[in-house]
Amino acid sequence: MTPGLLTSGLSAGSGGVVGVILGLVGGGGSILAVPLLTYVVGVSSPHVAIGTSALAVSVSAAGNLVPQWRAGNVKWRCAAAFSVAGVLGALAGSVAAKAVDGQSLLALFGVVMLVVGSLMLRKRRGDGDPEVRLTKANAPVLLPWLLGIGFAVGLFSGFFGIGGGFLIVPGLMLATSMPLPMAIGTSLVAVSAFGAATAASYAASGLIDWPLAGLFILGGVLGGLVGSRLGQRLAGRKRALTITFAGLVILVGLYVVARGALPLLGANT
């Protein structure tokens, strides 16, 4: 079904908001995709909102991967091991999520937003070993960490239909001791893979609104260009921008928890 003019504009605009935020703070903005699709665009089914969001997140991450690759910030072998395990987790998580009531899922999603916002307030360490790579020699040490953390993060990502970059980045740093810039670049491989796996699972169940997804992605691309330029101008204030965005995520999370929980409370009275 082709969306109306207002719905099309709201979808593209919502994607633009996510794109601008991603360009400004470099990550985390995709967690706003589900609330925007649900409460701004008006997608009635939380499951359709999550499936559509997962597709948009995957495409966005794939697009942002190219400049990170050119900058030498992608550790492909580590990314491959992490992503293979994570895709299995994402598929399992998405199957589990589709069996959960939509309002309960929204309430849980709001709780996740509160946790993400709180984590974003913490400073990340940028040190590490830039020469780290997965080899036959260190595979017995690195591989169990990459596979274990990858599966766990993928499970979480698939259940909530989010990129999971806020967990993937520290997970890669914990598993391999790579520095922050390389963990961010490498995480985009996993975000793209997890989102694609989740989207495929939801698409198989008919739970993706393809026209809205296309408009959301288009808005995200344009918003990302704007956000990147603003980010360059405001580079010295990135910490302040991140704190401001974290506060926004927490506020939206409280709203989502309330909106998701109220129908459940009403059903139990």
C-alpha positions as CSV (number, residue, x, y, z in Angstrom):
1,M,0.0,0.0,0.0
2,T,1.4,3.4,-1.0
3,P,1.6,5.8,2.0
4,G,-0.2,9.2,1.8
5,L,1.6,12.5,1.4
6,L,1.6,13.3,5.1
7,T,2.8,9.8,6.1
8,S,5.5,9.9,3.4
9,G,6.7,13.3,4.7
10,L,6.7,12.1,8.3
11,S,8.6,8.9,7.4
12,A,11.3,10.8,5.4
13,G,11.5,13.5,8.1
14,S,11.9,10.9,10.9
15,G,14.6,9.2,8.9
16,G,16.2,12.6,8.5
17,V,16.2,13.2,12.2
18,V,18.0,9.8,12.8
19,G,20.5,10.7,10.0
20,V,21.3,14.1,11.5
21,I,21.8,12.6,14.9
22,L,24.1,9.9,13.6
23,G,26.1,12.5,11.7
24,L,26.4,14.7,14.8
25,V,27.2,12.1,17.6
26,G,28.4,9.2,15.5
27,G,26.1,6.5,16.8
28,G,23.1,5.6,18.9
29,G,20.6,7.6,16.8
30,S,19.1,4.5,15.3
31,I,17.5,3.6,18.6
32,L,15.0,6.5,18.0
33,A,13.8,4.8,14.8
34,V,11.2,2.6,16.4
35,P,9.6,5.3,18.6
36,L,9.6,7.7,15.5
37,L,7.9,5.1,13.3
38,T,5.4,4.2,16.0
39,Y,4.4,7.6,17.5
40,V,5.3,10.1,14.7
41,V,4.7,8.2,11.5
42,G,1.9,6.2,13.0
43,V,2.8,2.6,12.3
44,S,0.2,0.7,14.3
45,S,2.0,-2.5,14.8
46,P,5.2,-2.5,17.0
47,H,6.4,-5.5,15.2
48,V,6.2,-3.8,11.8
49,A,7.9,-0.8,13.3
50,I,10.8,-3.0,14.5
51,G,11.1,-4.9,11.3
52,T,11.1,-1.7,9.2
53,S,13.6,-0.1,11.6
54,A,15.9,-3.1,11.3
55,L,16.0,-2.7,7.6
56,A,16.7,1.0,7.7
57,V,19.5,0.5,10.3
58,S,21.2,-2.2,8.2
59,V,21.2,0.0,5.1
60,S,22.5,3.0,7.0
61,A,25.3,1.1,8.6
62,A,26.3,-0.4,5.3
63,G,26.5,3.1,3.8
64,N,28.6,4.5,6.6
65,L,30.9,1.5,6.4
66,V,32.7,2.6,3.2
67,P,34.4,5.8,4.6
68,Q,35.4,3.8,7.7
69,W,37.0,1.1,5.5
70,R,38.9,3.7,3.5
71,A,40.2,5.2,6.7
72,G,41.6,1.8,7.7
73,N,39.3,1.5,10.8
74,V,37.8,-1.9,9.9
75,K,39.3,-5.1,11.2
76,W,37.7,-7.5,8.8
77,R,38.6,-10.9,10.3
78,C,37.4,-9.8,13.8
79,A,34.3,-8.3,12.2
80,A,33.6,-11.6,10.3
81,A,33.8,-13.8,13.4
82,F,31.8,-11.4,15.5
83,S,29.1,-11.0,12.8
84,V,28.7,-14.7,12.0
85,A,27.9,-15.5,15.6
86,G,25.8,-12.4,15.9
87,V,23.7,-13.2,12.9
88,L,22.7,-16.5,14.5
89,G,21.8,-14.6,17.7
90,A,19.9,-11.9,15.8
91,L,17.8,-14.6,14.0
92,A,17.0,-16.3,17.3
93,G,16.2,-12.9,19.0
94,S,13.9,-11.8,16.2
95,V,12.0,-15.1,16.3
96,A,11.5,-14.7,20.1
97,A,10.4,-11.0,19.7
98,K,7.7,-11.9,17.2
99,A,6.2,-14.2,19.9
100,V,5.9,-11.3,22.4
101,D,2.9,-9.1,22.7
102,G,3.5,-5.8,20.8
103,Q,2.7,-3.5,23.8
104,S,5.0,-5.6,26.1
105,L,7.7,-5.3,23.5
106,L,7.3,-1.5,23.4
107,A,7.6,-1.3,27.2
108,L,10.7,-3.4,27.2
109,F,12.1,-1.3,24.3
110,G,11.6,1.8,26.5
111,V,13.6,0.2,29.3
112,V,16.4,-0.5,26.8
113,M,16.4,3.2,25.8
114,L,16.8,4.2,29.4
115,V,19.8,1.9,29.7
116,V,21.3,3.1,26.4
117,G,20.9,6.8,27.4
118,S,22.6,6.1,30.7
119,L,25.5,4.3,29.0
120,M,26.0,7.2,26.6
121,L,26.7,9.5,29.5
122,R,29.8,7.5,30.3
123,K,33.1,8.4,28.6
124,R,34.7,5.7,26.5
125,R,38.4,5.0,26.6
126,G,40.1,5.4,23.3
127,D,43.3,3.5,23.9
128,G,44.0,0.0,22.7
129,D,46.2,-2.0,20.3
130,P,45.7,-0.7,16.7
131,E,47.7,-3.6,15.3
132,V,45.4,-6.3,16.7
133,R,44.1,-8.8,14.1
134,L,42.7,-12.3,14.2
135,T,45.3,-14.9,13.3
136,K,45.8,-18.7,13.6
137,A,48.2,-18.0,16.5
138,N,45.8,-15.9,18.6
139,A,42.5,-17.5,17.5
140,P,42.3,-19.8,20.6
141,V,42.3,-16.7,22.7
142,L,40.3,-14.2,20.6
143,L,37.8,-16.4,18.8
144,P,35.9,-17.6,21.9
145,W,35.5,-14.0,23.0
146,L,34.4,-12.7,19.6
147,L,31.9,-15.6,19.1
148,G,30.5,-15.4,22.6
149,I,30.0,-11.7,22.8
150,G,28.9,-11.5,19.1
151,F,26.1,-14.0,19.7
152,A,24.9,-12.3,22.9
153,V,24.8,-8.9,21.3
154,G,23.2,-10.3,18.2
155,L,20.5,-11.9,20.3
156,F,19.8,-8.5,21.9
157,S,19.9,-6.7,18.6
158,G,17.5,-9.1,16.9
159,F,15.0,-9.0,19.8
160,F,14.7,-5.2,19.8
161,G,15.4,-4.6,16.1
162,I,18.2,-2.1,16.8
163,G,21.7,-1.9,15.5
164,G,23.2,-2.6,18.9
165,G,26.3,-0.4,18.2
166,F,26.3,0.8,21.8
167,L,27.0,-2.8,22.9
168,I,29.1,-3.9,19.8
169,V,31.7,-1.2,20.2
170,P,32.6,-2.0,23.9
171,G,32.2,-5.7,23.1
172,L,34.8,-5.6,20.3
173,M,37.1,-3.6,22.6
174,L,36.7,-6.2,25.4
175,A,37.2,-9.2,23.1
176,T,40.2,-7.8,21.1
177,S,41.6,-4.7,22.9
178,M,41.3,-2.7,19.6
179,P,41.1,1.1,20.1
180,L,37.9,3.0,20.0
181,P,38.0,4.4,16.4
182,M,38.6,0.9,15.0
183,A,35.9,-0.6,17.2
184,I,33.5,2.0,15.8
185,G,34.5,1.2,12.2
186,T,34.4,-2.5,12.7
187,S,31.1,-2.4,14.5
188,L,29.4,-1.2,11.3
189,V,30.0,-4.6,9.7
190,A,28.1,-6.2,12.6
191,V,25.4,-3.6,12.7
192,S,24.7,-4.1,9.0
193,A,24.7,-7.9,9.3
194,F,22.5,-8.0,12.4
195,G,20.0,-5.5,10.9
196,A,19.9,-7.5,7.7
197,A,19.3,-10.8,9.6
198,T,16.6,-9.2,11.7
199,A,14.9,-7.6,8.7
200,A,15.0,-10.9,6.8
201,S,13.2,-12.6,9.7
202,Y,10.5,-9.9,9.9
203,A,10.2,-9.8,6.1
204,A,9.5,-13.5,6.0
205,S,6.6,-12.9,8.4
206,G,5.3,-9.9,6.3
207,L,6.3,-7.4,9.1
208,I,8.1,-4.8,7.0
209,D,6.4,-1.7,5.5
210,W,8.6,-1.5,2.4
211,P,7.5,2.0,1.1
212,L,8.0,3.5,4.5
213,A,11.3,1.8,4.9
214,G,12.5,3.3,1.6
215,L,11.3,6.8,2.6
216,F,12.9,6.5,6.0
217,I,16.2,5.4,4.5
218,L,16.1,8.2,1.9
219,G,15.6,10.7,4.7
220,G,18.3,9.1,6.7
221,V,20.8,9.5,3.9
222,L,20.0,13.2,3.4
223,G,20.0,13.8,7.2
224,G,23.3,12.0,7.5
225,L,24.9,14.4,5.0
226,V,23.6,17.4,7.0
227,G,24.6,15.9,10.3
228,S,28.1,15.2,9.1
229,R,28.6,18.8,8.1
230,L,27.2,20.1,11.3
231,G,29.4,17.5,13.2
232,Q,32.5,18.9,11.6
233,R,31.6,22.4,12.6
234,L,30.7,21.4,16.1
235,A,33.6,18.9,16.6
236,G,34.8,20.7,19.7
237,R,31.4,20.2,21.3
238,K,30.9,16.5,20.5
239,R,30.8,15.5,24.2
240,A,28.1,18.1,24.9
241,L,26.1,16.9,21.9
242,T,26.4,13.3,23.1
243,I,25.2,14.3,26.6
244,T,22.3,16.2,25.1
245,F,21.3,13.3,22.9
246,A,21.6,10.9,25.8
247,G,19.2,13.0,27.8
248,L,16.8,12.9,24.8
249,V,17.0,9.1,24.6
250,I,16.2,8.9,28.3
251,L,13.2,11.2,28.0
252,V,11.9,9.3,25.0
253,G,12.5,6.0,26.8
254,L,10.4,7.2,29.7
255,Y,7.6,8.1,27.3
256,V,7.8,4.8,25.5
257,V,7.7,2.8,28.8
258,A,4.6,4.8,29.8
259,R,2.9,4.3,26.5
260,G,3.8,0.6,26.3
261,A,2.9,-0.1,30.0
262,L,-0.4,1.8,30.3
263,P,-2.4,-0.6,28.0
264,L,-0.9,-3.5,29.9
265,L,-1.9,-2.0,33.3
266,G,-5.4,-1.3,31.9
267,A,-5.8,-4.9,30.8
268,N,-4.9,-6.2,34.3
269,T,-7.4,-4.0,36.1
